[in-house]
Amino acid sequence: MLSRVCQQLENLICGLGLCLVAGLAGAAEPTPVRVNVFPGAQNLPIFAGVAKGVFEKRGLKVEVQFTPNSDQQRKGLAEGAFEIAHAAVDNAIHMVEAAKQDVVIVMGGDSSMNDFMVQPEIKSIADLRGRIVAVDAPNTAYALLAKKILLKNGLKEGQDYTVEPVGGSAIRMKAVVSDRKYAAVVLNVPWSIIAAQNGLKSLGRTVDLLGPYQASGAFVMRPWAQANGPLLERYLAAYIEALRWVMDPANRSEGVTLLVQRLKLAPGVAEQAYDLMREPKFGLATDARFDLEGFKNLLSIRAEMEGQWGGKPPAPEKYFDLSYYQRATAALGR
């Protein structure tokens, strides 16, 4: 009898000890994670993850930073000003190839949600001859999409038109709306919506004009990912959970409110943006899956427009590591 009582006491003490450890772990300060993005509706999962406590639930305190352009974002990631970048993943390719920096793509996001927007007097691509196209950085991402669209219609950069670096989508939208010298621009949601309200028109969605494209995604410095794998996996799992919340139409009203608050949008614009984000093949990818075919198309466009790799795109596996994403989704479940 005495031995049984002792055993029960021992079990109780052990149980209390485990509870204490769990309590201390739960009371630990969340780990700060700095995330750098372009202002845009594609970041609604991050906004929702912060607002709904999804990141905090996984022990993370996410600080969202807005970047004005690709150059500053790439520089900031390389210098350790933040840990995770969400943007067009072609910027990661540029960092690897042009700057020889050890960057790796760890998750997909969307196919860009871009429209090729022009001034109202432009009737066709041919009308852009001799005009200026506003871009972010002229050597990556959506600038290359614009160049490819123009080339498909017989217009060559420097010979038939020029590009001018202006800044990220929000900045480009304001520039093109206020200055008619810019004849065309590639814009994503919600800036394409606002541009249309201010007289610009779309000559087509870039995915319709050029096919599948892996646009926005998450990328990090590879050494940081290797040193912080479990933290990165927690972040990705939280992001996907927040994305699932965003994609649930039952949360439309809250999602629209977050877009209004974080991007300072008119409610009507936010509503249109939310609905476009849920469109298949145009909006946010289910569970932020990486589109391999779209990524191969990205590399092909880059090879052609920038003349890299002798015009022949390299094997895509060099630039991404989806093992963190796969472990995150396995832990998250369905």
Helices and strands as residue ranges (DSSP letters): H 2-27, E 31-37, G 41-43, H 44-51, H 54-57, E 60-66, H 70-79, E 84-88, H 90-97, E 103-107, E 114-118, G 125-128, E 132-135, H 141-152, E 162-165, H 169-178, E 182-188, H 191-197, E 201-205, H 206-210, E 216-221, H 222-227, H 229-247, G 249-251, H 252-263, H 267-277, G 286-288, H 292-306, G 308-311, G 316-319, H 323-332
